[in-house]
Amino acid sequence: MDRLDLPVNLASGVARMELLGNRSLYIDRHRGVLAYSAEAVDINAGTVVVRVQGEGLELVVMTDEELRINGVIRQLRLVE
């Protein structure tokens, strides 16, 4: 079988994250929100949990494949 030249994150199903300053986080290919408050959001990203901490956090977009969090983002942690 021939090997496809796909980016690693597409081939392995890993979530893709994009942080815009400290005000907006976009996550593609997530697997659900585990916990949510205005100060912390835990997101299942497959092999890790993405823990977002800050102030006034809001889930402004959430679909089966993507989500966007707005607010003042103080910290991002990847928890295995």
Contacts in CASP RR format, 6 or more apart in sequence:
PFRMAT RR
TARGET T0000
AUTHOR 0000-0000-0000
METHOD contacts of the structure
MODEL  1
MDRLDLPVNLASGVARMELLGNRSLYIDRHRGVLAYSAEAVDINAGTVVV
RVQGEGLELVVMTDEELRINGVIRQLRLVE
4 11 0 8 1.000
8 14 0 8 1.000
9 15 0 8 1.000
9 16 0 8 1.000
9 29 0 8 1.000
13 29 0 8 1.000
13 46 0 8 1.000
14 29 0 8 1.000
14 45 0 8 1.000
14 46 0 8 1.000
14 47 0 8 1.000
15 27 0 8 1.000
15 28 0 8 1.000
15 29 0 8 1.000
15 30 0 8 1.000
15 31 0 8 1.000
15 43 0 8 1.000
15 45 0 8 1.000
15 46 0 8 1.000
15 50 0 8 1.000
16 27 0 8 1.000
16 28 0 8 1.000
16 29 0 8 1.000
17 25 0 8 1.000
17 26 0 8 1.000
17 27 0 8 1.000
17 28 0 8 1.000
17 45 0 8 1.000
17 50 0 8 1.000
17 76 0 8 1.000
18 25 0 8 1.000
18 26 0 8 1.000
18 27 0 8 1.000
18 28 0 8 1.000
19 25 0 8 1.000
19 26 0 8 1.000
19 73 0 8 1.000
19 76 0 8 1.000
20 26 0 8 1.000
21 73 0 8 1.000
22 72 0 8 1.000
22 73 0 8 1.000
22 74 0 8 1.000
23 70 0 8 1.000
23 71 0 8 1.000
23 72 0 8 1.000
23 73 0 8 1.000
24 68 0 8 1.000
24 69 0 8 1.000
24 70 0 8 1.000
24 71 0 8 1.000
24 73 0 8 1.000
25 52 0 8 1.000
25 68 0 8 1.000
25 69 0 8 1.000
25 73 0 8 1.000
25 76 0 8 1.000
26 66 0 8 1.000
26 67 0 8 1.000
26 68 0 8 1.000
27 43 0 8 1.000
27 45 0 8 1.000
27 50 0 8 1.000
27 66 0 8 1.000
27 67 0 8 1.000
27 68 0 8 1.000
27 69 0 8 1.000
28 65 0 8 1.000
28 66 0 8 1.000
29 45 0 8 1.000
29 65 0 8 1.000
29 66 0 8 1.000
30 43 0 8 1.000
30 44 0 8 1.000
30 45 0 8 1.000
30 50 0 8 1.000
30 65 0 8 1.000
30 66 0 8 1.000
30 67 0 8 1.000
31 44 0 8 1.000
31 45 0 8 1.000
31 46 0 8 1.000
32 43 0 8 1.000
32 44 0 8 1.000
32 67 0 8 1.000
33 41 0 8 1.000
33 42 0 8 1.000
33 43 0 8 1.000
33 44 0 8 1.000
33 59 0 8 1.000
33 62 0 8 1.000
33 67 0 8 1.000
34 42 0 8 1.000
34 43 0 8 1.000
34 44 0 8 1.000
34 49 0 8 1.000
35 41 0 8 1.000
35 42 0 8 1.000
36 42 0 8 1.000
36 57 0 8 1.000
36 59 0 8 1.000
37 57 0 8 1.000
38 55 0 8 1.000
38 56 0 8 1.000
38 57 0 8 1.000
38 58 0 8 1.000
39 53 0 8 1.000
39 54 0 8 1.000
39 55 0 8 1.000
39 56 0 8 1.000
39 57 0 8 1.000
40 51 0 8 1.000
40 52 0 8 1.000
40 53 0 8 1.000
40 54 0 8 1.000
40 57 0 8 1.000
41 51 0 8 1.000
41 52 0 8 1.000
41 57 0 8 1.000
41 59 0 8 1.000
41 69 0 8 1.000
42 49 0 8 1.000
42 50 0 8 1.000
42 51 0 8 1.000
42 52 0 8 1.000
43 49 0 8 1.000
43 50 0 8 1.000
43 51 0 8 1.000
43 52 0 8 1.000
43 67 0 8 1.000
45 78 0 8 1.000
47 80 0 8 1.000
48 78 0 8 1.000
48 79 0 8 1.000
48 80 0 8 1.000
49 78 0 8 1.000
49 79 0 8 1.000
49 80 0 8 1.000
50 76 0 8 1.000
50 77 0 8 1.000
50 78 0 8 1.000
50 79 0 8 1.000
51 75 0 8 1.000
51 76 0 8 1.000
51 77 0 8 1.000
51 78 0 8 1.000
51 79 0 8 1.000
52 69 0 8 1.000
52 73 0 8 1.000
52 75 0 8 1.000
52 76 0 8 1.000
53 73 0 8 1.000
53 74 0 8 1.000
53 75 0 8 1.000
53 76 0 8 1.000
53 77 0 8 1.000
54 71 0 8 1.000
54 72 0 8 1.000
54 73 0 8 1.000
54 74 0 8 1.000
54 75 0 8 1.000
55 71 0 8 1.000
55 72 0 8 1.000
55 74 0 8 1.000
56 71 0 8 1.000
56 72 0 8 1.000
57 69 0 8 1.000
57 70 0 8 1.000
57 71 0 8 1.000
57 72 0 8 1.000
57 73 0 8 1.000
58 69 0 8 1.000
58 70 0 8 1.000
58 71 0 8 1.000
59 67 0 8 1.000
59 68 0 8 1.000
59 69 0 8 1.000
60 68 0 8 1.000
60 69 0 8 1.000
60 70 0 8 1.000
61 67 0 8 1.000
61 68 0 8 1.000
62 68 0 8 1.000
END
